[in-house]
């Protein structure tokens, strides 16, 4: 089975069968990273451009390493080093990159819809590494892989997503993916950070964390998107931490086997205490490991590779 699409832009666009294929392929690629020589020739001769207009450590490094593990050539371009600083448009920058016979452009941009815009104008593959407050599909896929490995089945699993839902592209991707797999998704945060009408998606909304955590199987914590908020959505960070920060007492309200997840970077002492972030329930670093495998799978499948 192959992935019959040119781009990866959002989880909302993916069919359940496509997500199954990506997750199964990612599981097989995890073995490559366990070898002494961590490289296969699947993308030899291909060129990957990482075009990032926002700061990133985990995502950019993960995409770069994934491409190199598959033997591709990789070029990293940040906003400050691109011609957009000279008022060149995003489209012109991308078309010039494509003219160099690039095969993939991995784009992170502060504007929602930027990846879709480029994908419609370019013939090379575009992978969305996060666009504004819209989606972050590879993060959603690695979260799904992590839950699948630890809990097996998604059906009926109570997943609680905590924090800045309004500005979180990770939350959007996670919600779409989890609902497609039949999970019971709960959102909790300050009323000002919960999108109006999101219950229509099929999720349950809470404003009190203790109530939401009862018997939770998975807790996904979100970073406060202070750089995207533009105004204050709650009185103080201290108050936010008091009402919505995950600590050991609150974790005890969840299922004893509950997983604690976070897309990073973690604001310790705000979204979660160090005791919980580094505790036995935390799978945060396993998310990072799975991110590498998922991104290898995306490159491989977009190149025409098959699961078989």
N, C-alpha and C positions, 0 to 999 in steps of 0.2 A: 504494500500500500504506500502511495506517495502523497505528498501534500500538494494539492492542485491549486496553488495560489502563488502570486508573485511577492506579496508583502505580508508582514505581520503588523497590524495597526491597532487592533483592539481585541479583547476577549469577547466583547459583544458580537463581533463579526464571525467568530469561530463556531463551527458546529461541534457537538459533543464528540463525534467520531474523530475530528481533527485534533481536539485536545487529547483524546486517548492516544492517538498516534504520537503526538509530541511528548507526552509523559512516558510512554513506553520506550521511545527512542532515547530520551534523556536517561532513563534507568540504565540502558545499555552503555551509554557514554560515561557513566560514573566509573566504570571499570578502567577506562583509559587513564584516568587521573591517579589510579592506584599502581600503575606500572612504573618501573625504573625510568623508562623512556616514555614520557607522557605526550606522545605525538602520533597521529595517524595522517596518511596523505590524502584524506577525503577532499580537501579544498586546495590542493597544490595548484599553483598558477592563478588562483583567484585573489582579488583585492578587496579588502574591507576598509571603509572609511568611517571612523567614529567622529561624527559631527555634533559636538556638544556645546550648547549655548547656555547651559547652567552647570554649576559645580557638581561634581560627582566623583566618588571614590569607588564604591562597590560596583555600580553598574558599568561604568566605563572600563574599569580594570577587568571585570568579568567578561565583557564582550571582547576585549582585546585578547585576553588569555584564551577564550574559547576559540577565536579565529586562529590563533597561533597553534593551539593544540591540534587543529585540523590542517595545519601547514599553509594557511593563507598568509598573504602579505597584508600588514595592517598599518594604517596611517591615522594618527589622532590629530584632530583639529578642534581647538577650543574657540570660543567666541572672540577672545582677545587676540587670537592669532589669525583670524579669518578676515577676508576683505569686507565683511559686513561693517567693520569699524570704519571703512572708507565709504560707507553708504551704498555698498552693493546689496542687492536684494537677496533674500534667502534662496529664491528660485534660481537667480543667476549664479550664485555660489555653487548650488547643487548641480546645475547643468554643466558648469565648468569641471566639477569633480567627475561627473559622469563622462564627460568628453575625454577624460584620461583613461577610459575603459575600466572604470571601477565596476565591480559586480554587486556590491552591497553598500548601502549607506545606512548607518545606524544613527538615528537623529534624536537628540533630546532638545526640547525647545520650550520656552516659557509660554508660548501661545497654544491654546487648545486648538486642535485641528491641523497643526503644522505638518505632522507626518502624513495625514491623509492628503493634504494639498500637494506635497512633494510626490507621493506615490502616484497621483493622477497625472503628473507632468513628466515623470521619469520612467525609462524602460528598465533600469536596474532595480534590484530588490531594495525596498525600504523597510527597516525594522524600527518601530516606535519604541524608544527608550524612555518615554515619558513626555507627554505634551500638556503643558499647563495643568489644569485641574481635570483633564479628561480621562486618560488611562495610562497605565504602565503595564502592558500585557505580559512581558517576560517576568516581571515581579509576581503578577497574579499566577502565572504558570508554575513558578518555583514554589510559591506558597501551596498550591494544590499538590505538587509532588511531595512536599514535606509532610503534609497531612496524610496523603495516601500511604506513604511509607510507614508512618507511625500508627495510623488508625485503620488502615485497610479500606474501609468503605465510607462513603460520604453520606449515605442515605440516613436521614434523621439526626445527623451529627449536629449538636448545638454549637455554633460558632459565634462568638461575641466579638465584634469589632468596636474598639474603644477610641474615642478622641475626635480629631478634627475631620469629620466625615465630609464636611462642606467643601474643603479645599484639597482633598486627598484623591489623587489619581490611582493610588494603590487600592484604596477602599473600593473605588468603582470597578476596577478589574477583579478584585477578590469577590465582590458581590455577584457580578455576572457569572464568574466561574463556579462559585459555590452553589448558586441557585441551579445552574445547569446540571450539577451532579446531585441535586436533591438534598442539600444541607439545609438546616434550619438556621437562618441568619438573623442575628440580633445586632442592632446598632445602639450605641450609648454614647452620650456626650452632652455638653451644654446645649440647650435649645437653640442658641444662636449658631451652633456649628453642625446642626443636623439639617440637611436640605429639605425644604418644604415639599411635601407630597411624596417623599421617597417610599412611603409605605406601599404605594402602588406597584413598586417593584416586586413585592412579595416578601418584604422583611418586616421584623418587629422592632419598633423604636422604644427606647427607654431613656430616661433622663437621670436615673439613679443607678450608680454602678453596682452596688451590693445586690440590688434586685435583679439586674441583668446577669450577674455571674452565677446565680444559683444553678448548680448541676451543669455548668458549661464544660464542653469537651475540648474546645480550642478558644484561646483568647488571642486576638490579633491587636496589638497596640499600635497606634499611629503617632508619628511625630507631629507636634504642633507646627503648622505651616505659617510661622510668623512672618516670613518674607512674602507670602502671598495674601495675607489677610488685609493689609493696608489700613486697618483700624482695629480697635480693641473689641474682641468678641466676648471677653470675660474680664472681671475686675483686675485680677492679678494672677501671675503664674503660680504664686503660693496657694491661692485659693483653688486654682485648677488642679494642682497636685493633690490638695487635700480631698477634693471631691471625686477626681477621676484617675488619680495615680494608683497603680497596682502595687500592693505590698503583700507581705506574707499572710496577714489576717484576711485580706480580701481573696487571695488565691485559695485559702482554705474553704471558701464558699463554693468553689467549683468542684467538678469531679476530681477524685484523687489522681487520675491519670491525665489530667488536663495539660494540654500543650500551651506554652507561652511563646508567642511569635512577635517579631517586630521587623519592619523592612529596613530600619536604620536610616540615618544615624540615630543612636539612642540618646535622649536627654535624661541621663541618670538623675534620679531624685525628683523628676517631674512626671514623666509618663510611667516610670517603673523604678523601684528601688534596686540597688545593685544586688541585694540579697536574692531577689527574684530573677533578675536578668542573668545572673551567673548560677542560678540554682538548677536542681535536677529536672524541673519542669521545662526549662528553657531549651528551645531548639533554634535559637537565633543564629548560631554559627553554622548549624546544619542547613539553614536556609541559604546561607552564602555558598556553601559547597554545592547545593542543588542548583543554585543560580548558574553556576558554570556549566553544569551538565545540560540544563534547559537551553542555554544559549548556544551550546554546541549543536544540540538537536535542531534548533531553528535554522542555523546556517546550513546544516547538512540537508535537511528536508527541503529548504528553499532552493538548494542547488540541484534538486531532482533525485536526491538519494531516497531509497525506500527502506522501510522497516526491515524487510527481509535481507 
